[in-house]
Amino acid sequence: MPTVREIAEEIVAREGGYVNDPDDPGGATNFGVTIHTMRRLGLDLTGDGAVTTADVRALTRAQAVDIFIRHYYERPRIADLPAAIQASVFDMYVNAGSNAVTILQRLLREMGFPIATDGQIGPRTIAAATDAAAPDPLALADAYGIARRNYYFRLADTRPASRKYARTRVGGKGGWITRAEAFLSPRFHLTDADFKARTAAWG
């Protein structure tokens, strides 16, 4: 099983380098770290008294890995979840913040656990995810991966500008979908035909 640092390094590699896509609500981003995150953490790397796109560009890969481990894995208490789902929740937390936890909480509620959907990993969420009545951890990981994929589809359904993240220009699976399926058992991957049917309404 990969270490947390190895998982973080994989996330950074998946996120890529500097981008500033006007269709991305995250704004300027480098190695997956957004300008909003850097402002929240006060990362004025250029020392000019303000966190700007110049600071985002100055961020190093190693700094991004450290930010993810500290603020997107340790602080949200992802380590307290079953090991089988940690990598997917961690990756999703980097991609969508506390929505990653809310997705898990909603899934556990559907399974009958009376927990809040507040986006925070607390004692009740941990207890539900590790309860003997919960699905086998690998089954839970697949259920989470499917719920995560559905989350991306719903975003793209309601926000046309985001569809380019879910579907490529030639109609194949976009980054959001391949990212979710990277943590899914192959038997739960959508076929090309199923994917095209799911996205046909997008035009």
Phi, psi and chi 1 to 4 in degrees:
 res  aa     phi    psi   chi1   chi2   chi3   chi4
   1 MET       -  132.4 -179.8  176.7  175.9      -
   2 PRO   -66.6  152.7   23.6  -33.8      -      -
   3 THR   -75.6  166.8   66.1      -      -      -
   4 VAL   -60.0  -41.3  172.1      -      -      -
   5 ARG   -64.4  -39.2 -177.0  161.6  -65.6  -84.3
   6 GLU   -64.5  -39.7  -72.8  170.9  -20.5      -
   7 ILE   -63.9  -43.8  -65.7  170.7      -      -
   8 ALA   -61.8  -39.8      -      -      -      -
   9 GLU   -65.6  -36.3  -71.8  170.9  -11.8      -
  10 GLU   -65.8  -39.1  -70.7  173.9   -0.8      -
  11 ILE   -62.6  -45.4  -67.7  171.9      -      -
  12 VAL   -60.4  -42.5  165.9      -      -      -
  13 ALA   -63.8  -38.7      -      -      -      -
  14 ARG   -68.4  -36.7 -165.8  156.9   36.5 -119.4
  15 GLU   -71.0  -33.3  -71.7  -77.0   -5.7      -
  16 GLY    82.4 -169.7      -      -      -      -
  17 GLY   -88.4 -148.6      -      -      -      -
  18 TYR   -72.3  131.8  179.0   83.6      -      -
  19 VAL  -143.0  153.0  -67.4      -      -      -
  20 ASN  -142.4   73.8 -165.7    0.2      -      -
  21 ASP   -84.8  121.2 -174.0  -18.0      -      -
  22 PRO   -62.5  -20.0   20.5  -32.3      -      -
  23 ASP   -86.1   -6.3  -68.8  -33.1      -      -
  24 ASP   -96.6  116.2 -175.2   -7.8      -      -
  25 PRO   -59.7  -19.0  -23.3   34.3      -      -
  26 GLY   -71.4  -16.9      -      -      -      -
  27 GLY    73.5 -156.1      -      -      -      -
  28 ALA   -57.6  133.0      -      -      -      -
  29 THR  -140.5  142.4  -56.2      -      -      -
  30 ASN  -138.0  125.5 -161.9    6.4      -      -
  31 PHE    55.8   26.0  -58.4  120.4      -      -
  32 GLY    90.8   -7.1      -      -      -      -
  33 VAL   -92.9  121.2  179.3      -      -      -
  34 THR   -86.0  161.9   69.2      -      -      -
  35 ILE   -62.8  -32.0 -168.8  169.2      -      -
  36 HIS   -64.9  -40.8  -55.0  -59.7      -      -
  37 THR   -64.6  -44.0  -66.1      -      -      -
  38 MET   -64.3  -36.7  -67.1 -175.7   64.8      -
  39 ARG   -68.0  -40.9  -75.4  173.0  175.0  161.6
  40 ARG   -62.0  -36.1  176.7  169.8   54.9   84.0
  41 LEU   -88.7   -4.9  -60.8  177.6      -      -
  42 GLY    67.7   37.4      -      -      -      -
  43 LEU   -88.1   78.8  -64.9  179.8      -      -
  44 ASP   -88.1   81.8  176.5   16.7      -      -
  45 LEU   -71.2  -26.5  -59.2  180.0      -      -
  46 THR   -88.3  -10.6   58.7      -      -      -
  47 GLY    70.2   24.5      -      -      -      -
  48 ASP   -97.7    7.8   62.7   -1.7      -      -
  49 GLY    88.5    1.8      -      -      -      -
  50 ALA  -145.7  147.1      -      -      -      -
  51 VAL   -96.8  110.4  178.2      -      -      -
  52 THR  -124.7 -174.7   66.7      -      -      -
  53 THR   -61.5  -25.6   55.0      -      -      -
  54 ALA   -63.8  -36.7      -      -      -      -
  55 ASP   -69.8  -37.5  -63.1  -73.6      -      -
  56 VAL   -62.4  -43.5  179.3      -      -      -
  57 ARG   -63.7  -32.5  -72.3 -177.0 -179.9  -83.0
  58 ALA   -78.1  -13.8      -      -      -      -
  59 LEU   -61.5  136.4 -172.6   76.3      -      -
  60 THR   -96.5  161.8   67.3      -      -      -
  61 ARG   -58.5  -43.0 -178.5 -178.1  -64.3  -94.1
  62 ALA   -63.0  -39.9      -      -      -      -
  63 GLN   -64.4  -39.6  -72.6  170.8  -39.1      -
  64 ALA   -63.2  -43.3      -      -      -      -
  65 VAL   -59.7  -45.8  168.5      -      -      -
  66 ASP   -63.6  -39.7  -71.8  -20.1      -      -
  67 ILE   -62.4  -44.8  -72.2  170.2      -      -
  68 PHE   -63.2  -44.4  -71.0  155.2      -      -
  69 ILE   -63.0  -47.1  -67.7  172.7      -      -
  70 ARG   -73.4  -46.2 -179.1  176.0  179.1 -176.0
  71 HIS  -100.5  -15.7  -61.9  -77.9      -      -
  72 TYR  -117.8   -4.0  -67.3   79.4      -      -
  73 TYR  -125.7  -58.5 -178.7   82.1      -      -
  74 GLU   -70.2  -51.1  -65.7  176.1  -13.5      -
  75 ARG   -62.4  -42.0 -176.3  163.4  -68.2  177.4
  76 PRO   -76.1   -4.0  -13.3   28.1      -      -
  77 ARG    70.1   33.8  -59.7 -176.7   64.5 -176.7
  78 ILE   -63.3  -27.5  -69.7  173.9      -      -
  79 ALA   -62.2  -18.2      -      -      -      -
  80 ASP   -86.9   -3.7  -68.4  -36.4      -      -
  81 LEU   -87.5  164.0  -62.8  174.5      -      -
  82 PRO   -55.3  139.5  -26.1   35.4      -      -
  83 ALA   -55.9  -33.2      -      -      -      -
  84 ALA   -65.5  -23.8      -      -      -      -
  85 ILE  -107.6   -4.2   65.9  171.4      -      -
  86 GLN   -59.9  -45.2  -73.0 -179.0   19.2      -
  87 ALA   -63.4  -41.6      -      -      -      -
  88 SER   -69.0  -43.5 -173.9      -      -      -
  89 VAL   -65.6  -40.7  176.8      -      -      -
  90 PHE   -59.9  -50.0 -177.5   17.7      -      -
  91 ASP   -60.4  -41.9 -177.1   77.5      -      -
  92 MET   -69.0  -34.9 -178.1   61.5  170.6      -
  93 TYR   -64.1  -38.9 -152.6  100.7      -      -
  94 VAL   -63.3  -38.6  168.9      -      -      -
  95 ASN   -80.6  -32.5 -175.7 -119.2      -      -
  96 ALA  -140.0   14.7      -      -      -      -
  97 GLY    61.6 -143.8      -      -      -      -
  98 SER   -66.2  -11.8   61.9      -      -      -
  99 ASN   -57.4  -28.7  -73.3  -46.1      -      -
 100 ALA   -60.0  -39.3      -      -      -      -
 101 VAL   -77.4  -39.4  178.2      -      -      -
 102 THR   -59.0  -40.4  -57.2      -      -      -
 103 ILE   -59.3  -45.0  -69.4  169.7      -      -
 104 LEU   -64.0  -43.1  175.1   62.4      -      -
 105 GLN   -64.4  -40.7  -69.9  170.5  -33.0      -
 106 ARG   -64.3  -38.7  -73.2  175.8  178.9  160.9
 107 LEU   -62.9  -44.6 -176.7   61.1      -      -
 108 LEU   -66.9  -34.6  -68.8  168.4      -      -
 109 ARG   -64.3  -40.6  -79.3 -175.7   64.6   86.1
 110 GLU   -62.2  -24.7  -69.6  172.1    3.7      -
 111 MET   -87.4    0.8  -64.5  174.3 -179.5      -
 112 GLY   103.3    4.7      -      -      -      -
 113 PHE   -90.2  122.1  -65.6   97.8      -      -
 114 PRO   -80.7   75.1   31.7  -35.2      -      -
 115 ILE  -117.5  159.4   59.8  172.5      -      -
 116 ALA   -75.3  154.9      -      -      -      -
 117 THR  -109.8   67.4   53.1      -      -      -
 118 ASP  -103.8    1.9   58.2    5.1      -      -
 119 GLY    75.6   13.0      -      -      -      -
 120 GLN  -122.7  134.6  -61.6 -178.7   37.9      -
 121 ILE   -86.1  101.8  -60.7  173.6      -      -
 122 GLY  -116.6 -173.2      -      -      -      -
 123 PRO   -55.4  -39.0  -26.4   35.6      -      -
 124 ARG   -71.8  -39.2  -68.4 -174.6  178.7 -179.7
 125 THR   -65.7  -42.8  -62.5      -      -      -
 126 ILE   -62.5  -44.9  -64.8  166.5      -      -
 127 ALA   -62.3  -41.4      -      -      -      -
 128 ALA   -66.0  -43.1      -      -      -      -
 129 ALA   -68.0  -26.1      -      -      -      -
 130 THR  -107.1    3.7   56.9      -      -      -
 131 ASP   -64.3  146.6 -166.3  -73.3      -      -
 132 ALA   -62.8  -23.6      -      -      -      -
 133 ALA   -83.0  -11.2      -      -      -      -
 134 ALA   -72.3  158.4      -      -      -      -
 135 PRO   -60.8  159.9  -19.4   31.2      -      -
 136 ASP   -47.9  139.1  171.2   88.9      -      -
 137 PRO   -51.5  -37.7  -29.8   37.6      -      -
 138 LEU   -68.7  -37.4  -66.6  177.8      -      -
 139 ALA   -67.7  -38.6      -      -      -      -
 140 LEU   -64.0  -39.0 -179.8   59.7      -      -
 141 ALA   -62.7  -40.3      -      -      -      -
 142 ASP   -68.2  -42.0  -79.6  -30.3      -      -
 143 ALA   -61.6  -40.2      -      -      -      -
 144 TYR   -65.7  -42.8 -179.0   79.6      -      -
 145 GLY   -61.2  -38.7      -      -      -      -
 146 ILE   -68.2  -42.9  -68.5  169.5      -      -
 147 ALA   -62.8  -37.4      -      -      -      -
 148 ARG   -65.5  -44.5  177.5 -177.7  176.1 -179.4
 149 ARG   -61.0  -41.9 -177.1  174.1   62.6 -164.2
 150 ASN   -63.8  -34.5  -70.8  -22.4      -      -
 151 TYR   -60.3  -45.3  168.4   86.2      -      -
 152 TYR   -63.4  -42.2  -69.9  136.3      -      -
 153 PHE   -61.2  -42.7  -84.2  133.6      -      -
 154 ARG   -64.0  -38.9  -72.8 -167.5  -62.5  -89.2
 155 LEU   -59.7  -45.7  -82.6 -177.6      -      -
 156 ALA   -69.5  -32.1      -      -      -      -
 157 ASP   -60.4  -42.1  -74.3  -20.9      -      -
 158 THR   -94.3  -14.6   58.3      -      -      -
 159 ARG  -131.5   91.2 -170.8  172.6 -173.7  -89.7
 160 PRO   -52.3  -33.1  -29.4   37.9      -      -
 161 ALA   -64.4  -20.9      -      -      -      -
 162 SER   -90.5   -5.2  -67.6      -      -      -
 163 ARG   -64.4  -24.9  -69.3  174.1 -174.9  169.9
 164 LYS   -67.9  -16.5   63.4 -176.4  179.4 -178.9
 165 TYR   -85.6  -18.5  -52.2  125.6      -      -
 166 ALA  -102.8  -21.8      -      -      -      -
 167 ARG  -140.6  134.9 -175.4  178.9   62.8 -178.9
 168 THR   -74.5  169.9   66.7      -      -      -
 169 ARG   -62.4  -27.3  -68.7 -178.6  179.1  178.8
 170 VAL   -95.4    8.1  -64.6      -      -      -
 171 GLY    95.0    4.0      -      -      -      -
 172 GLY   -88.0 -178.2      -      -      -      -
 173 LYS   -66.6  129.8  -64.1  176.5 -175.1  177.3
 174 GLY   -86.4 -178.3      -      -      -      -
 175 GLY   -57.9  -40.7      -      -      -      -
 176 TRP   -59.3  -45.0  -82.3   -4.3      -      -
 177 ILE   -73.1  -43.9  -54.7  -54.5      -      -
 178 THR   -65.1  -31.7   57.2      -      -      -
 179 ARG   -66.3  -45.1 -173.9  168.2 -174.3  161.8
 180 ALA   -63.9  -41.8      -      -      -      -
 181 GLU   -74.3  -15.5  -68.5 -169.1  -21.6      -
 182 ALA   -62.5  -21.9      -      -      -      -
 183 PHE  -107.6   11.0  -60.6   92.5      -      -
 184 LEU  -106.7  146.1  -93.8  174.9      -      -
 185 SER   -60.5  141.3  -62.7      -      -      -
 186 PRO   -52.0  -32.2  -29.3   37.0      -      -
 187 ARG   -67.3  -14.4   67.8 -179.2 -177.7  -82.7
 188 PHE  -101.8    3.4  -66.4  116.1      -      -
 189 HIS   -71.2  142.0  -69.2 -164.7      -      -
 190 LEU   -72.0  138.8  -67.7  176.4      -      -
 191 THR   -72.5  163.9   64.8      -      -      -
 192 ASP   -58.1  -39.5  -69.7  -18.2      -      -
 193 ALA   -66.0  -42.6      -      -      -      -
 194 ASP   -65.0  -39.7  -72.9  -20.1      -      -
 195 PHE   -64.0  -44.4  176.3   78.0      -      -
 196 LYS   -64.5  -36.2  -71.2  179.3  179.8  177.8
 197 ALA   -67.1  -39.7      -      -      -      -
 198 ARG   -66.7  -31.8  175.6   59.2 -179.7   81.0
 199 THR  -102.9    4.3   59.7      -      -      -
 200 ALA   -59.5  -33.9      -      -      -      -
 201 ALA   -68.2  -14.0      -      -      -      -
 202 TRP   -75.6  -14.0  -63.2   -8.7      -      -
 203 GLY    86.6      -      -      -      -      -
